[in-house]
Amino acid sequence: MPLRFKNHHDREIWAMFERYQPNCSSSSNWFKAGWWKIAPQESIVVYGGNPQAVNPIWYCYAFDNDGTEWRDKFQESVPHKAFQWCSNVSDPSCRTILMTEFTVTAPDYTMNFR
């Protein structure tokens, strides 16, 4: 029952997610993690549990090295290196991204990047 990210793009992408996690820290109920390197047409597991049971609302962001981004309007601060942080964590090397909100509709769910 995992959450997968699938790259339908013709280039390699890098992706992250943010999910609900009660008491992630004393001032945050959200957890963010990245970066997964995903080859064209590849599908990878980014969360091994039942994503629908965690919360149906999740957030993600992805980009390729040529400037294409999969984004929307939900602002977050992320580092350039791999991370697993509560949403209120940041450091001076972070950049601001705009995440996409998506709804997980099944215990085994794939988020597609087209």
N, CA, C and O atoms as a GROMACS GRO file, in nm:
protein
  456
    1MET      N    1   0.082  -0.119   0.000
    1MET     CA    2   0.000   0.000   0.000
    1MET      C    3   0.086   0.126   0.000
    1MET      O    4   0.076   0.205   0.094
    2PRO      N    5   0.168   0.146  -0.098
    2PRO     CA    6   0.258   0.262  -0.097
    2PRO      C    7   0.206   0.382  -0.176
    2PRO      O    8   0.105   0.375  -0.246
    3LEU      N    9   0.279   0.491  -0.161
    3LEU     CA   10   0.265   0.606  -0.248
    3LEU      C   11   0.384   0.602  -0.343
    3LEU      O   12   0.499   0.594  -0.301
    4ARG      N   13   0.354   0.609  -0.473
    4ARG     CA   14   0.458   0.608  -0.576
    4ARG      C   15   0.457   0.740  -0.652
    4ARG      O   16   0.353   0.805  -0.666
    5PHE      N   17   0.574   0.778  -0.702
    5PHE     CA   18   0.587   0.886  -0.798
    5PHE      C   19   0.628   0.823  -0.930
    5PHE      O   20   0.720   0.741  -0.934
    6LYS      N   21   0.560   0.861  -1.038
    6LYS     CA   22   0.591   0.807  -1.171
    6LYS      C   23   0.630   0.922  -1.263
    6LYS      O   24   0.558   1.022  -1.273
    7ASN      N   25   0.743   0.907  -1.329
    7ASN     CA   26   0.794   1.008  -1.421
    7ASN      C   27   0.755   0.972  -1.564
    7ASN      O   28   0.809   0.878  -1.622
    8HIS      N   29   0.660   1.046  -1.620
    8HIS     CA   30   0.619   1.027  -1.760
    8HIS      C   31   0.691   1.126  -1.851
    8HIS      O   32   0.666   1.129  -1.972
    9HIS      N   33   0.777   1.205  -1.796
    9HIS     CA   34   0.852   1.307  -1.869
    9HIS      C   35   0.968   1.240  -1.943
    9HIS      O   36   1.010   1.130  -1.906
   10ASP      N   37   1.020   1.306  -2.045
   10ASP     CA   38   1.129   1.246  -2.124
   10ASP      C   39   1.268   1.272  -2.065
   10ASP      O   40   1.368   1.233  -2.125
   11ARG      N   41   1.273   1.337  -1.949
   11ARG     CA   42   1.401   1.362  -1.880
   11ARG      C   43   1.392   1.316  -1.735
   11ARG      O   44   1.283   1.300  -1.680
   12GLU      N   45   1.506   1.296  -1.677
   12GLU     CA   46   1.514   1.264  -1.534
   12GLU      C   47   1.457   1.380  -1.452
   12GLU      O   48   1.479   1.497  -1.486
   13ILE      N   49   1.385   1.348  -1.345
   13ILE     CA   50   1.331   1.451  -1.256
   13ILE      C   51   1.377   1.425  -1.113
   13ILE      O   52   1.420   1.315  -1.078
   14TRP      N   53   1.365   1.527  -1.031
   14TRP     CA   54   1.391   1.521  -0.888
   14TRP      C   55   1.262   1.561  -0.819
   14TRP      O   56   1.201   1.661  -0.857
   15ALA      N   57   1.219   1.485  -0.718
   15ALA     CA   58   1.088   1.509  -0.656
   15ALA      C   59   1.095   1.504  -0.504
   15ALA      O   60   1.184   1.442  -0.445
   16MET      N   61   0.997   1.573  -0.442
   16MET     CA   62   0.983   1.575  -0.296
   16MET      C   63   0.834   1.568  -0.263
   16MET      O   64   0.750   1.590  -0.349
   17PHE      N   65   0.803   1.537  -0.137
   17PHE     CA   66   0.665   1.542  -0.092
   17PHE      C   67   0.657   1.606   0.046
   17PHE      O   68   0.757   1.620   0.117
   18GLU      N   69   0.535   1.644   0.081
   18GLU     CA   70   0.505   1.690   0.217
   18GLU      C   71   0.375   1.622   0.258
   18GLU      O   72   0.280   1.614   0.180
   19ARG      N   73   0.371   1.574   0.384
   19ARG     CA   74   0.253   1.502   0.433
   19ARG      C   75   0.224   1.540   0.577
   19ARG      O   76   0.310   1.593   0.648
   20TYR      N   77   0.102   1.513   0.618
   20TYR     CA   78   0.059   1.538   0.754
   20TYR      C   79   0.128   1.440   0.849
   20TYR      O   80   0.132   1.320   0.822
   21GLN      N   81   0.183   1.492   0.957
   21GLN     CA   82   0.243   1.409   1.062
   21GLN      C   83   0.223   1.483   1.194
   21GLN      O   84   0.301   1.572   1.228
   22PRO      N   85   0.119   1.445   1.270
   22PRO     CA   86   0.091   1.515   1.396
   22PRO      C   87   0.215   1.519   1.486
   22PRO      O   88   0.285   1.419   1.502
   23ASN      N   89   0.239   1.636   1.544
   23ASN     CA   90   0.350   1.657   1.636
   23ASN      C   91   0.486   1.624   1.575
   23ASN      O   92   0.575   1.573   1.643
   24CYS      N   93   0.501   1.654   1.447
   24CYS     CA   94   0.632   1.636   1.384
   24CYS      C   95   0.736   1.712   1.465
   24CYS      O   96   0.847   1.664   1.488
   25SER      N   97   0.698   1.831   1.507
   25SER     CA   98   0.779   1.909   1.601
   25SER      C   99   0.681   1.986   1.689
   25SER      O  100   0.560   1.977   1.670
   26SER      N  101   0.732   2.060   1.783
   26SER     CA  102   0.644   2.134   1.874
   26SER      C  103   0.561   2.240   1.802
   26SER      O  104   0.459   2.285   1.854
   27SER      N  105   0.604   2.281   1.683
   27SER     CA  106   0.531   2.385   1.611
   27SER      C  107   0.491   2.346   1.469
   27SER      O  108   0.457   2.432   1.388
   28SER      N  109   0.494   2.216   1.439
   28SER     CA  110   0.458   2.172   1.303
   28SER      C  111   0.392   2.034   1.305
   28SER      O  112   0.434   1.944   1.378
   29ASN      N  113   0.289   2.021   1.225
   29ASN     CA  114   0.220   1.892   1.205
   29ASN      C  115   0.243   1.838   1.065
   29ASN      O  116   0.167   1.754   1.018
   30TRP      N  117   0.346   1.886   0.997
   30TRP     CA  118   0.375   1.843   0.860
   30TRP      C  119   0.521   1.802   0.847
   30TRP      O  120   0.610   1.860   0.909
   31PHE      N  121   0.544   1.700   0.764
   31PHE     CA  122   0.676   1.643   0.739
   31PHE      C  123   0.706   1.654   0.590
   31PHE      O  124   0.618   1.628   0.508
   32LYS      N  125   0.828   1.693   0.554
   32LYS     CA  126   0.869   1.704   0.414
   32LYS      C  127   0.994   1.622   0.391
   32LYS      O  128   1.079   1.611   0.479
   33ALA      N  129   1.006   1.564   0.271
   33ALA     CA  130   1.121   1.480   0.238
   33ALA      C  131   1.150   1.486   0.088
   33ALA      O  132   1.058   1.502   0.007
   34GLY      N  133   1.276   1.475   0.053
   34GLY     CA  134   1.318   1.473  -0.088
   34GLY      C  135   1.469   1.452  -0.090
   34GLY      O  136   1.526   1.447   0.019
   35TRP      N  137   1.529   1.440  -0.186
   35TRP     CA  138   1.496   1.442  -0.326
   35TRP      C  139   1.509   1.301  -0.383
   35TRP      O  140   1.611   1.235  -0.363
   36TRP      N  141   1.408   1.256  -0.453
   36TRP     CA  142   1.415   1.129  -0.524
   36TRP      C  143   1.448   1.157  -0.669
   36TRP      O  144   1.383   1.239  -0.734
   37LYS      N  145   1.549   1.090  -0.719
   37LYS     CA  146   1.588   1.098  -0.860
   37LYS      C  147   1.508   0.992  -0.934
   37LYS      O  148   1.518   0.873  -0.903
   38ILE      N  149   1.429   1.036  -1.034
   38ILE     CA  150   1.339   0.943  -1.104
   38ILE      C  151   1.367   0.951  -1.254
   38ILE      O  152   1.350   1.056  -1.316
   39ALA      N  153   1.409   0.842  -1.311
   39ALA     CA  154   1.439   0.834  -1.454
   39ALA      C  155   1.311   0.838  -1.537
   39ALA      O  156   1.203   0.810  -1.485
   40PRO      N  157   1.321   0.871  -1.666
   40PRO     CA  158   1.202   0.870  -1.751
   40PRO      C  159   1.133   0.733  -1.747
   40PRO      O  160   1.197   0.628  -1.756
   41GLN      N  161   1.002   0.736  -1.734
   41GLN     CA  162   0.914   0.618  -1.729
   41GLN      C  163   0.934   0.533  -1.604
   41GLN      O  164   0.874   0.426  -1.594
   42GLU      N  165   1.014   0.577  -1.510
   42GLU     CA  166   1.037   0.503  -1.387
   42GLU      C  167   0.931   0.540  -1.282
   42GLU      O  168   0.883   0.653  -1.277
   43SER      N  169   0.898   0.442  -1.199
   43SER     CA  170   0.808   0.462  -1.086
   43SER      C  171   0.882   0.419  -0.961
   43SER      O  172   0.943   0.312  -0.958
   44ILE      N  173   0.877   0.502  -0.857
   44ILE     CA  174   0.947   0.468  -0.732
   44ILE      C  175   0.853   0.487  -0.613
   44ILE      O  176   0.761   0.568  -0.617
   45VAL      N  177   0.878   0.411  -0.509
   45VAL     CA  178   0.802   0.424  -0.385
   45VAL      C  179   0.866   0.535  -0.301
   45VAL      O  180   0.985   0.529  -0.270
   46VAL      N  181   0.786   0.636  -0.265
   46VAL     CA  182   0.836   0.744  -0.181
   46VAL      C  183   0.781   0.736  -0.039
   46VAL      O  184   0.833   0.801   0.053
   47TYR      N  185   0.674   0.657  -0.021
   47TYR     CA  186   0.618   0.632   0.112
   47TYR      C  187   0.565   0.490   0.114
   47TYR      O  188   0.479   0.454   0.034
   48GLY      N  189   0.617   0.408   0.205
   48GLY     CA  190   0.586   0.265   0.206
   48GLY      C  191   0.459   0.225   0.278
   48GLY      O  192   0.416   0.110   0.265
   49GLY      N  193   0.398   0.314   0.352
   49GLY     CA  194   0.274   0.283   0.424
   49GLY      C  195   0.151   0.314   0.340
   49GLY      O  196   0.160   0.335   0.219
   50ASN      N  197   0.037   0.318   0.406
   50ASN     CA  198  -0.088   0.353   0.342
   50ASN      C  199  -0.102   0.506   0.342
   50ASN      O  200  -0.132   0.564   0.446
   51PRO      N  201  -0.079   0.572   0.229
   51PRO     CA  202  -0.082   0.719   0.228
   51PRO      C  203  -0.220   0.776   0.256
   51PRO      O  204  -0.233   0.885   0.311
   52GLN      N  205  -0.323   0.703   0.220
   52GLN     CA  206  -0.460   0.749   0.242
   52GLN      C  207  -0.493   0.751   0.392
   52GLN      O  208  -0.568   0.837   0.438
   53ALA      N  209  -0.436   0.657   0.467
   53ALA     CA  210  -0.460   0.652   0.611
   53ALA      C  211  -0.389   0.765   0.685
   53ALA      O  212  -0.436   0.809   0.790
   54VAL      N  213  -0.278   0.813   0.630
   54VAL     CA  214  -0.206   0.925   0.691
   54VAL      C  215  -0.292   1.051   0.683
   54VAL      O  216  -0.319   1.117   0.783
   55ASN      N  217  -0.334   1.082   0.563
   55ASN     CA  218  -0.417   1.198   0.533
   55ASN      C  219  -0.441   1.195   0.383
   55ASN      O  220  -0.347   1.166   0.308
   56PRO      N  221  -0.560   1.224   0.335
   56PRO     CA  222  -0.580   1.222   0.190
   56PRO      C  223  -0.511   1.337   0.117
   56PRO      O  224  -0.486   1.326  -0.003
   57ILE      N  225  -0.480   1.445   0.187
   57ILE     CA  226  -0.416   1.561   0.123
   57ILE      C  227  -0.264   1.551   0.141
   57ILE      O  228  -0.214   1.544   0.254
   58TRP      N  229  -0.193   1.551   0.030
   58TRP     CA  230  -0.047   1.551   0.026
   58TRP      C  231  -0.002   1.664  -0.066
   58TRP      O  232  -0.083   1.723  -0.138
   59TYR      N  233   0.128   1.693  -0.063
   59TYR     CA  234   0.186   1.797  -0.148
   59TYR      C  235   0.313   1.741  -0.213
   59TYR      O  236   0.382   1.656  -0.156
   60CYS      N  237   0.342   1.791  -0.332
   60CYS     CA  238   0.465   1.747  -0.400
   60CYS      C  239   0.517   1.859  -0.489
   60CYS      O  240   0.450   1.958  -0.518
   61TYR      N  241   0.640   1.837  -0.529
   61TYR     CA  242   0.708   1.929  -0.620
   61TYR      C  243   0.813   1.847  -0.693
   61TYR      O  244   0.874   1.758  -0.634
   62ALA      N  245   0.833   1.876  -0.821
   62ALA     CA  246   0.939   1.810  -0.898
   62ALA      C  247   0.995   1.907  -1.001
   62ALA      O  248   0.931   2.004  -1.040
   63PHE      N  249   1.117   1.877  -1.043
   63PHE     CA  250   1.181   1.959  -1.145
   63PHE      C  251   1.279   1.874  -1.224
   63PHE      O  252   1.324   1.769  -1.177
   64ASP      N  253   1.311   1.920  -1.346
   64ASP     CA  254   1.420   1.858  -1.421
   64ASP      C  255   1.533   1.959  -1.435
   64ASP      O  256   1.518   2.075  -1.396
   65ASN      N  257   1.644   1.916  -1.490
   65ASN     CA  258   1.761   2.004  -1.499
   65ASN      C  259   1.752   2.107  -1.611
   65ASN      O  260   1.840   2.193  -1.624
   66ASP      N  261   1.646   2.100  -1.693
   66ASP     CA  262   1.627   2.198  -1.800
   66ASP      C  263   1.528   2.308  -1.764
   66ASP      O  264   1.494   2.391  -1.848
   67GLY      N  265   1.481   2.309  -1.638
   67GLY     CA  266   1.394   2.416  -1.594
   67GLY      C  267   1.246   2.384  -1.585
   67GLY      O  268   1.168   2.467  -1.539
   68THR      N  269   1.204   2.266  -1.628
   68THR     CA  270   1.064   2.227  -1.615
   68THR      C  271   1.034   2.200  -1.469
   68THR      O  272   1.112   2.134  -1.400
   69GLU      N  273   0.920   2.251  -1.421
   69GLU     CA  274   0.878   2.230  -1.283
   69GLU      C  275   0.734   2.181  -1.280
   69GLU      O  276   0.652   2.220  -1.363
   70TRP      N  277   0.704   2.096  -1.184
   70TRP     CA  278   0.568   2.052  -1.154
   70TRP      C  279   0.535   2.120  -1.023
   70TRP      O  280   0.579   2.077  -0.917
   71ARG      N  281   0.456   2.227  -1.030
   71ARG     CA  282   0.435   2.312  -0.914
   71ARG      C  283   0.297   2.375  -0.919
   71ARG      O  284   0.225   2.367  -1.019
   72ASP      N  285   0.263   2.440  -0.808
   72ASP     CA  286   0.137   2.514  -0.801
   72ASP      C  287   0.158   2.635  -0.710
   72ASP      O  288   0.242   2.719  -0.741
   73LYS      N  289   0.085   2.646  -0.600
   73LYS     CA  290   0.087   2.769  -0.522
   73LYS      C  291   0.123   2.752  -0.375
   73LYS      O  292   0.119   2.850  -0.300
   74PHE      N  293   0.157   2.632  -0.331
   74PHE     CA  294   0.180   2.607  -0.189
   74PHE      C  295   0.329   2.618  -0.157
   74PHE      O  296   0.408   2.531  -0.194
   75GLN      N  297   0.365   2.725  -0.091
   75GLN     CA  298   0.505   2.761  -0.068
   75GLN      C  299   0.569   2.673   0.039
   75GLN      O  300   0.507   2.639   0.140
   76GLU      N  301   0.695   2.636   0.014
   76GLU     CA  302   0.774   2.560   0.110
   76GLU      C  303   0.921   2.594   0.090
   76GLU      O  304   0.962   2.636  -0.018
   77SER      N  305   1.000   2.574   0.195
   77SER     CA  306   1.144   2.597   0.192
   77SER      C  307   1.213   2.461   0.195
   77SER      O  308   1.188   2.379   0.284
   78VAL      N  309   1.302   2.438   0.098
   78VAL     CA  310   1.371   2.310   0.087
   78VAL      C  311   1.519   2.330   0.056
   78VAL      O  312   1.556   2.428  -0.008
   79PRO      N  313   1.604   2.237   0.102
   79PRO     CA  314   1.746   2.246   0.069
   79PRO      C  315   1.774   2.183  -0.068
   79PRO      O  316   1.687   2.121  -0.128
   80HIS      N  317   1.894   2.202  -0.116
   80HIS     CA  318   1.935   2.142  -0.243
   80HIS      C  319   1.975   1.995  -0.226
   80HIS      O  320   1.975   1.920  -0.324
   81LYS      N  321   2.009   1.954  -0.106
   81LYS     CA  322   2.052   1.817  -0.077
   81LYS      C  323   1.933   1.735  -0.024
   81LYS      O  324   1.827   1.791   0.006
   82ALA      N  325   1.950   1.605  -0.013
   82ALA     CA  326   1.845   1.517   0.041
   82ALA      C  327   1.807   1.562   0.182
   82ALA      O  328   1.892   1.608   0.258
   83PHE      N  329   1.679   1.549   0.217
   83PHE     CA  330   1.630   1.595   0.346
   83PHE      C  331   1.510   1.514   0.394
   83PHE      O  332   1.438   1.454   0.314
   84GLN      N  333   1.491   1.514   0.524
   84GLN     CA  334   1.373   1.461   0.592
   84GLN      C  335   1.352   1.549   0.713
   84GLN      O  336   1.415   1.528   0.817
   85TRP      N  337   1.265   1.648   0.700
   85TRP     CA  338   1.249   1.752   0.801
   85TRP      C  339   1.102   1.777   0.831
   85TRP      O  340   1.015   1.746   0.749
   86CYS      N  341   1.075   1.832   0.947
   86CYS     CA  342   0.943   1.889   0.974
   86CYS      C  343   0.932   2.015   0.889
   86CYS      O  344   1.033   2.076   0.853
   87SER      N  345   0.809   2.053   0.858
   87SER     CA  346   0.791   2.165   0.764
   87SER      C  347   0.844   2.298   0.814
   87SER      O  348   0.869   2.388   0.733
   88ASN      N  349   0.862   2.314   0.944
   88ASN     CA  350   0.912   2.441   0.995
   88ASN      C  351   1.065   2.449   0.998
   88ASN      O  352   1.120   2.549   1.043
   89VAL      N  353   1.134   2.345   0.951
   89VAL     CA  354   1.280   2.344   0.950
   89VAL      C  355   1.331   2.403   0.818
   89VAL      O  356   1.276   2.378   0.711
   90SER      N  357   1.435   2.482   0.830
   90SER     CA  358   1.498   2.544   0.714
   90SER      C  359   1.643   2.573   0.752
   90SER      O  360   1.681   2.564   0.869
   91ASP      N  361   1.723   2.608   0.654
   91ASP     CA  362   1.858   2.655   0.681
   91ASP      C  363   1.895   2.758   0.575
   91ASP      O  364   1.821   2.775   0.478
   92PRO      N  365   2.007   2.827   0.590
   92PRO     CA  366   2.042   2.934   0.497
   92PRO      C  367   2.059   2.890   0.351
   92PRO      O  368   2.048   2.972   0.260
   93SER      N  369   2.084   2.762   0.328
   93SER     CA  370   2.103   2.715   0.190
   93SER      C  371   1.971   2.682   0.120
   93SER      O  372   1.972   2.648   0.001
   94CYS      N  373   1.859   2.692   0.190
   94CYS     CA  374   1.729   2.654   0.133
   94CYS      C  375   1.682   2.750   0.024
   94CYS      O  376   1.723   2.866   0.018
   95ARG      N  377   1.596   2.699  -0.060
   95ARG     CA  378   1.528   2.781  -0.161
   95ARG      C  379   1.378   2.763  -0.144
   95ARG      O  380   1.334   2.665  -0.083
   96THR      N  381   1.301   2.854  -0.195
   96THR     CA  382   1.156   2.848  -0.186
   96THR      C  383   1.100   2.783  -0.313
   96THR      O  384   1.137   2.819  -0.424
   97ILE      N  385   1.012   2.685  -0.293
   97ILE     CA  386   0.944   2.620  -0.404
   97ILE      C  387   0.793   2.638  -0.386
   97ILE      O  388   0.747   2.681  -0.280
   98LEU      N  389   0.718   2.605  -0.489
   98LEU     CA  390   0.572   2.609  -0.485
   98LEU      C  391   0.519   2.469  -0.513
   98LEU      O  392   0.527   2.420  -0.626
   99MET      N  393   0.464   2.407  -0.411
   99MET     CA  394   0.419   2.268  -0.423
   99MET      C  395   0.279   2.258  -0.483
   99MET      O  396   0.202   2.354  -0.482
  100THR      N  397   0.250   2.141  -0.536
  100THR     CA  398   0.118   2.104  -0.585
  100THR      C  399   0.047   2.022  -0.479
  100THR      O  400   0.107   1.933  -0.418
  101GLU      N  401  -0.078   2.051  -0.456
  101GLU     CA  402  -0.160   1.970  -0.365
  101GLU      C  403  -0.224   1.858  -0.445
  101GLU      O  404  -0.273   1.880  -0.556
  102PHE      N  405  -0.225   1.737  -0.389
  102PHE     CA  406  -0.296   1.626  -0.453
  102PHE      C  407  -0.369   1.545  -0.348
  102PHE      O  408  -0.331   1.542  -0.231
  103THR      N  409  -0.475   1.479  -0.392
  103THR     CA  410  -0.558   1.398  -0.302
  103THR      C  411  -0.534   1.251  -0.330
  103THR      O  412  -0.550   1.204  -0.442
  104VAL      N  413  -0.494   1.179  -0.227
  104VAL     CA  414  -0.472   1.035  -0.237
  104VAL      C  415  -0.609   0.967  -0.226
  104VAL      O  416  -0.679   0.983  -0.126
  105THR      N  417  -0.647   0.893  -0.329
  105THR     CA  418  -0.780   0.834  -0.337
  105THR      C  419  -0.784   0.683  -0.315
  105THR      O  420  -0.890   0.621  -0.325
  106ALA      N  421  -0.668   0.623  -0.287
  106ALA     CA  422  -0.661   0.479  -0.264
  106ALA      C  423  -0.538   0.448  -0.179
  106ALA      O  424  -0.443   0.526  -0.178
  107PRO      N  425  -0.538   0.335  -0.106
  107PRO     CA  426  -0.422   0.298  -0.025
  107PRO      C  427  -0.295   0.275  -0.106
  107PRO      O  428  -0.184   0.292  -0.055
  108ASP      N  429  -0.309   0.235  -0.231
  108ASP     CA  430  -0.197   0.216  -0.324
  108ASP      C  431  -0.215   0.322  -0.432
  108ASP      O  432  -0.299   0.307  -0.521
  109TYR      N  433  -0.137   0.428  -0.424
  109TYR     CA  434  -0.162   0.546  -0.508
  109TYR      C  435  -0.036   0.588  -0.581
  109TYR      O  436   0.074   0.582  -0.526
  110THR      N  437  -0.051   0.631  -0.706
  110THR     CA  438   0.061   0.681  -0.785
  110THR      C  439   0.034   0.826  -0.826
  110THR      O  440  -0.070   0.857  -0.884
  111MET      N  441   0.129   0.912  -0.795
  111MET     CA  442   0.126   1.050  -0.842
  111MET      C  443   0.207   1.056  -0.970
  111MET      O  444   0.325   1.021  -0.971
  112ASN      N  445   0.143   1.100  -1.078
  112ASN     CA  446   0.206   1.101  -1.210
  112ASN      C  447   0.258   1.240  -1.245
  112ASN      O  448   0.186   1.339  -1.234
  113PHE      N  449   0.383   1.245  -1.288
  113PHE     CA  450   0.442   1.369  -1.338
  113PHE      C  451   0.450   1.357  -1.489
  113PHE      O  452   0.529   1.279  -1.542
  114ARG      N  453   0.369   1.435  -1.557
  114ARG     CA  454   0.360   1.429  -1.705
  114ARG      C  455   0.420   1.553  -1.767
  114ARG      O  456   0.421   1.566  -1.890
   0.00000   0.00000   0.00000
